[in-house]
């Protein structure tokens, strides 16, 4: 019996999906270890806030440069192998970074180069990961599958920084980065244990050909997608988004504009809490923990919501609700109220994300899904660095974060209301309700 067959199923979603979730959580722990360790290490090496900020900037540059190539790779090649290759590349790069730090000679330029290369893995990895999910579960289980992944991600957002802090305190920066490298290696082994996903034709000599057959209701992937030029494949993707499936275009624009509002607040939240309300570091931790708790609650509600409403309409309603919540945030003054309200905003945000994932997975042909995921994600994320800087610039000039928060929430609210007139406001992506079973008549 294979490792995938022995893996515990996740509430009926199957052993293969369970291995994918395990890999996601383990690599998530590695990501949080990296995100905390590297900025702290650079700050200690240089003593410069600007040099430390460069580390965060390096996380976004690869997203803009490599998202489209990542989508093409996900549609051309075995997604499982892409994930394994990505995890192994991250293992090697994190290992090199740990070696440089352990040797005692860690020039900040070398750290930057390795950090940039490590950040390049994620936009090549993510589309393949998203496309693999619908090939492992039934179509009717997509809400639950995506919700479990988001729940695992947000549990790591709560536990990951604390675990990373313990590792740094106990093992130093080099020990924490070595541990980071190990988590990616474990993730690669877990992905290997999944076996070939549906849609790939195993050869008679393939050692994984003995894996159980895919679920009968699982969505099939393309057997042999046609391969054109890179620009041709991108043109096909844009045609699908802009002409054939305009709900996706509406959704990508909605998320881009909503992120413009949200990240004006998100990027300046710690500053707002400390400078405007005098919240202690412990209080800031409470707000961030509440954010994670709200996200977990939102993920838990996704299956219930997904069974009742079309995903596009959920995204619109969630955008309106989150915008209204951010507007109200400008009027809240006590840390408890801020924590509760921000938890609700984040919970709604997670429901939006899961609904968006399901809409793409259900309405996009499998041979296009990787490119569509990468393209729409790139559009949605384009405004995040702009919003982060814009919020800081406006605060510096106006010195009124209350007004900035109200404007940011109002922008998100208006974006959601405007989307009511868009193709996103449709029943696309909703599963058909099960037909009622006819009872067998009983004799007298």
C-alpha positions in Angstrom: 0.0 0.0 0.0 1.4 3.4 -0.9 2.0 6.3 1.5 -0.9 8.3 -0.1 -3.2 5.4 0.5 -2.3 5.2 4.1 -2.6 8.9 4.7 -5.6 9.9 6.8 -8.4 11.4 4.8 -9.5 14.9 5.7 -13.2 14.7 6.5 -14.1 12.6 3.5 -11.9 14.5 1.0 -9.5 11.6 0.5 -6.0 10.6 1.4 -4.4 12.3 -1.6 -5.9 15.6 -0.6 -4.8 15.0 3.0 -1.2 14.7 1.8 -1.6 17.9 -0.1 -3.0 19.7 2.9 -0.1 18.4 5.0 2.5 19.6 2.5 0.8 23.0 2.4 0.8 23.4 6.2 4.4 22.2 6.5 5.7 24.5 3.8 3.6 27.3 5.3 5.5 26.9 8.6 8.7 27.2 6.5 7.4 30.4 4.9 6.6 32.0 8.2 10.0 31.0 9.6 11.6 32.7 6.6 9.5 35.8 6.7 10.4 36.4 10.4 14.0 35.3 10.3 15.3 37.1 7.3 14.1 40.7 8.1 15.4 40.4 11.7 18.7 39.0 10.5 19.2 41.9 7.9 18.3 44.4 10.6 20.9 43.0 12.9 23.5 42.9 10.1 22.9 46.4 8.8 21.0 48.3 11.5 19.1 50.0 8.7 15.3 50.1 8.4 15.6 50.7 4.7 17.7 47.6 4.1 15.2 45.6 6.1 12.3 47.0 4.0 14.1 45.8 0.9 13.5 42.2 2.0 9.8 42.8 1.9 10.0 44.4 -1.5 11.9 41.4 -2.8 8.8 39.3 -2.1 6.7 41.2 -4.7 9.0 41.6 -7.6 9.0 37.9 -8.6 5.2 37.8 -8.4 5.1 40.4 -11.2 7.9 38.9 -13.2 7.1 35.2 -13.0 3.3 34.7 -12.5 2.6 34.3 -16.2 5.5 31.8 -16.8 4.3 29.9 -13.7 0.8 29.6 -15.2 2.2 28.3 -18.5 4.3 25.7 -16.7 1.2 24.6 -14.7 -0.7 24.0 -17.9 2.1 22.3 -19.8 3.6 19.9 -17.3 2.7 17.5 -14.5 1.6 19.7 -11.7 2.8 17.3 -9.0 6.3 17.4 -10.5 6.3 21.2 -10.6 5.4 21.3 -6.9 8.1 18.8 -6.0 10.7 20.7 -8.0 9.6 23.9 -6.4 9.9 22.5 -2.9 13.3 21.0 -3.7 14.5 24.3 -5.2 13.4 26.1 -2.0 15.2 23.5 0.1 18.4 24.1 -1.8 18.2 27.9 -1.7 17.2 28.0 2.0 20.1 25.5 2.7 22.5 27.8 0.8 21.3 30.8 2.8 21.7 28.8 6.1 25.2 27.8 5.0 26.2 31.4 4.3 24.8 32.5 7.7 26.4 29.6 9.6 29.8 30.3 8.0 29.8 33.7 9.6 30.3 35.6 6.4 26.9 36.9 5.3 27.2 40.0 3.1 23.8 41.6 2.8 24.0 41.5 -1.0 24.4 37.7 -1.0 21.4 37.5 1.4 19.4 39.7 -1.0 20.2 37.5 -4.0 19.3 34.3 -2.2 16.2 35.9 -0.8 15.1 37.0 -4.2 15.7 33.6 -5.7 13.8 32.0 -2.9 10.9 34.4 -3.5 11.0 33.4 -7.2 9.8 29.9 -6.3 6.3 30.9 -5.1 4.9 32.4 -8.3 6.0 29.3 -10.2 4.7 27.0 -7.5 1.3 28.6 -6.8 -0.6 28.1 -10.1 0.3 24.4 -10.1 -0.9 24.0 -6.6 -4.2 25.7 -7.3 -4.7 23.6 -10.4 -3.9 20.3 -8.6 -6.7 20.8 -6.1 -9.8 20.1 -8.4 -8.1 17.0 -9.7 -8.0 15.5 -6.2 -11.5 16.1 -4.9 -15.0 16.0 -6.3 -16.4 19.1 -7.8 -19.0 19.4 -5.1 -16.3 19.3 -2.5 -14.3 22.3 -3.8 -15.6 24.7 -1.2 -14.5 22.4 1.6 -11.2 21.6 0.0 -10.3 25.3 -0.5 -11.6 26.2 2.9 -9.4 23.6 4.7 -6.4 25.0 2.8 -7.2 28.5 3.9 -7.8 27.4 7.4 -4.4 25.7 7.5 -2.8 28.8 6.1 -4.4 31.0 8.8 -3.6 28.6 11.6 0.0 28.9 10.4 -0.3 32.7 10.4 -1.2 32.4 14.1 1.3 29.7 15.1 4.1 30.3 12.5 5.5 33.5 13.9 5.5 32.2 17.4 7.2 28.9 16.3 9.8 31.0 14.3 10.5 33.1 17.3 11.1 30.1 19.4 13.4 28.6 16.8 15.4 31.9 16.6 15.7 32.1 20.3 16.8 28.4 20.7 18.9 27.9 17.5 19.8 31.3 16.3 19.2 32.6 12.8 21.2 29.9 11.1 19.3 27.1 13.0 16.0 28.7 12.1 16.9 28.8 8.4 18.2 25.2 8.4 14.8 24.3 9.9 13.1 26.3 7.1 15.0 24.3 4.5 13.9 21.0 6.2 10.2 22.0 6.0 10.4 22.4 2.3 12.1 19.0 2.0 9.3 17.4 4.0 6.7 19.1 1.8 8.4 17.7 -1.3 8.2 14.2 0.1 4.5 14.7 0.9 3.7 15.8 -2.6 5.6 12.8 -4.0 3.4 10.6 -1.9 0.2 11.9 -3.6 1.1 10.1 -6.8 0.0 11.1 -10.3 -3.1 13.2 -10.3 -6.0 12.5 -12.6 -5.5 13.4 -16.2 -1.9 12.0 -16.5 -1.5 8.6 -18.1 0.8 6.4 -16.0 3.1 4.1 -17.9 3.2 0.4 -17.0 6.6 0.9 -15.5 5.5 3.8 -13.3 5.9 2.8 -9.7 3.0 5.1 -8.8 0.6 3.4 -11.2 -0.6 1.2 -8.4 -2.2 4.2 -6.7 -6.0 4.0 -6.2 -8.1 5.3 -9.1 -9.2 9.0 -8.8 -12.6 9.7 -7.4 -15.3 9.0 -10.0 -16.8 12.5 -9.6 -13.5 14.4 -9.6 -13.0 17.0 -12.3 -10.8 15.6 -15.1 -7.7 17.4 -16.2 -6.6 17.8 -19.8 -4.8 14.7 -21.1 -2.6 16.3 -23.7 -3.1 20.1 -23.8 -1.9 21.6 -27.0 1.4 23.5 -26.7 1.9 26.7 -28.6 4.3 29.6 -28.2 4.5 31.3 -24.8 2.9 34.5 -26.2 0.3 32.4 -28.0 -0.7 30.7 -24.7 -0.9 34.0 -22.9 -3.1 35.4 -25.8 -5.4 32.4 -25.4 -5.6 33.1 -21.6 -6.4 36.8 -22.1 -9.1 35.9 -24.7 -10.7 33.5 -22.2 -10.7 36.0 -19.4 -11.7 39.1 -21.4 -14.2 37.6 -23.9 -15.3 34.1 -22.9 -15.5 34.2 -19.1 -15.9 37.9 -18.3 -16.9 37.1 -14.7 -13.2 36.4 -14.1 -12.2 39.8 -15.6 -14.7 41.5 -13.3 -13.5 39.5 -10.3 -9.8 40.3 -10.9 -10.5 44.0 -11.3 -12.7 43.9 -8.2 -9.9 42.3 -6.1 -7.4 44.8 -7.4 -9.5 47.8 -6.4 -10.5 46.1 -3.1 -6.9 45.5 -2.3 -6.1 49.1 -3.0 -8.5 50.0 -0.2 -7.7 47.2 2.2 -3.9 47.5 2.1 -4.0 51.2 2.7 -5.1 50.1 6.2 -3.4 46.7 6.4 0.1 48.0 5.7 -0.3 50.8 8.3 -2.3 48.9 10.9 0.6 48.5 13.4 1.5 52.1 13.1 -2.1 53.1 13.5 -2.5 51.0 16.7 0.7 52.2 18.3 0.7 55.9 17.3 -3.0 56.7 17.4 -4.2 54.5 20.2 -1.0 53.8 22.2 -1.6 50.1 22.0 1.1 48.0 23.6 3.0 45.4 21.6 1.0 42.8 23.4 -2.2 44.6 22.3 -1.0 44.6 18.7 -0.4 40.9 19.0 -4.0 40.5 20.2 -5.3 42.3 17.1 -3.2 40.2 14.8 -4.2 37.0 16.6 -7.9 38.1 16.2 -7.2 38.6 12.5 -6.1 35.0 12.2 -9.0 33.7 14.4 -11.5 35.5 12.2 -9.9 34.0 9.1 -10.2 30.5 10.5 -13.9 31.1 11.3 -14.5 32.4 7.8 -12.9 29.3 6.3 -15.1 27.1 8.5 -18.2 28.8 7.1 -17.2 28.5 3.5 -18.8 25.1 2.7 -22.1 26.2 4.2 -22.1 29.4 2.2 -20.9 27.7 -1.0 -23.8 25.3 -1.0 -26.3 28.1 -0.9 -25.0 30.9 -3.0 -23.1 31.4 -6.3 -19.4 32.2 -5.7 -19.4 35.4 -7.7 -22.3 36.8 -5.6 -20.5 35.8 -2.4 -17.5 37.7 -3.5 -19.6 40.8 -4.2 -21.4 40.6 -0.9 -18.2 40.0 1.0 -16.6 43.0 -0.6 -19.5 45.2 0.4 -19.5 43.8 4.0 -15.7 44.2 4.4 -15.8 47.7 3.1 -18.5 48.7 5.6 -16.5 47.0 8.4 -13.4 49.1 7.5 -15.5 52.3 7.5 -16.8 51.4 11.0 -13.2 50.7 12.1 -12.4 54.4 11.7 -14.9 55.1 14.5 -13.8 52.4 17.0 -11.3 53.5 19.6 -10.8 50.6 22.1 -8.4 47.7 21.2 -11.0 45.0 21.9 -13.5 46.6 19.5 -10.7 47.0 16.9 -9.7 43.4 17.3 -13.3 42.1 16.9 -14.0 44.2 13.9 -10.8 43.4 12.2 -11.4 39.7 12.8 -14.8 40.0 11.1 -13.2 41.9 8.1 -10.6 39.2 7.7 -13.2 36.4 8.1 -15.2 37.9 5.3 -12.0 38.3 3.3 -11.3 34.5 3.5 -14.8 33.7 2.4 -14.2 35.9 -0.6 -10.9 34.2 -1.4 -12.3 30.7 -1.2 -15.3 31.6 -3.3 -13.0 33.1 -5.9 -10.9 30.0 -6.0 -14.0 27.8 -6.5 -15.3 30.1 -9.3 -12.0 29.7 -11.2 -11.8 26.0 -10.7 -15.4 25.4 -11.8 -15.6 27.7 -14.8 -12.2 27.5 -16.4 -11.2 24.6 -18.8 -8.5 22.5 -17.0 -6.0 23.1 -19.8 -6.2 26.9 -19.2 -6.6 26.9 -15.4 -2.9 27.4 -14.5 -2.6 30.4 -16.7 -5.9 31.9 -15.6 -4.9 31.5 -11.9 -1.6 33.2 -12.5 -3.0 36.0 -14.6 -5.9 36.9 -12.4 -3.8 36.7 -9.3 -1.2 39.0 -10.8 -3.9 41.6 -11.6 -5.4 41.4 -8.2 -2.0 41.8 -6.5 -0.7 44.7 -8.6 -2.3 47.3 -6.3 -0.9 46.0 -3.0 2.5 47.7 -3.1 0.9 50.8 -4.5 -1.7 50.9 -1.7 0.9 50.2 1.0 3.0 53.2 -0.1 -0.1 55.4 -0.8 -1.4 54.9 2.8 1.9 56.0 4.3 2.2 59.0 2.0 -1.4 60.2 2.7 -0.8 59.8 6.5 2.4 61.8 6.2 0.6 64.6 4.5 -2.8 64.5 6.2 -1.8 63.1 9.6 -5.3 61.7 9.9 -5.4 57.9 9.7 -9.1 58.0 10.7 -9.9 59.7 7.4 -7.7 57.4 5.4 -9.4 54.3 6.9 -12.8 55.7 6.2 -11.8 56.5 2.6 -10.2 53.0 2.1 -13.3 51.3 3.4 -15.6 53.5 1.3 -13.6 52.6 -1.8 -14.0 48.9 -1.1 -17.7 49.4 -0.4 -18.2 51.2 -3.7 -16.3 48.6 -5.6 -18.6 45.9 -4.3 -21.7 47.8 -5.1 -20.4 48.6 -8.6 -19.8 44.9 -9.2 -23.6 44.2 -8.9 -23.8 45.4 -12.5 -20.9 43.2 -13.7 -20.8 39.7 -15.1 -19.5 38.5 -11.6 -23.1 38.9 -10.4 -24.3 35.6 -11.9 -24.8 32.0 -11.0 -21.6 30.9 -12.7 -19.7 28.3 -10.7 -22.6 27.3 -8.5 -23.2 23.5 -8.2 -26.6 22.3 -9.2 -28.7 21.3 -6.2 -29.1 17.6 -5.8 -32.3 16.2 -7.2 -34.7 15.0 -4.5 -34.7 11.2 -4.1 -38.0 9.5 -4.7 -39.0 7.4 -1.9 -40.1 3.8 -2.6 -43.8 3.5 -2.0 -44.7 1.1 0.8 -47.4 -1.5 0.5 -50.5 -1.3 2.7 
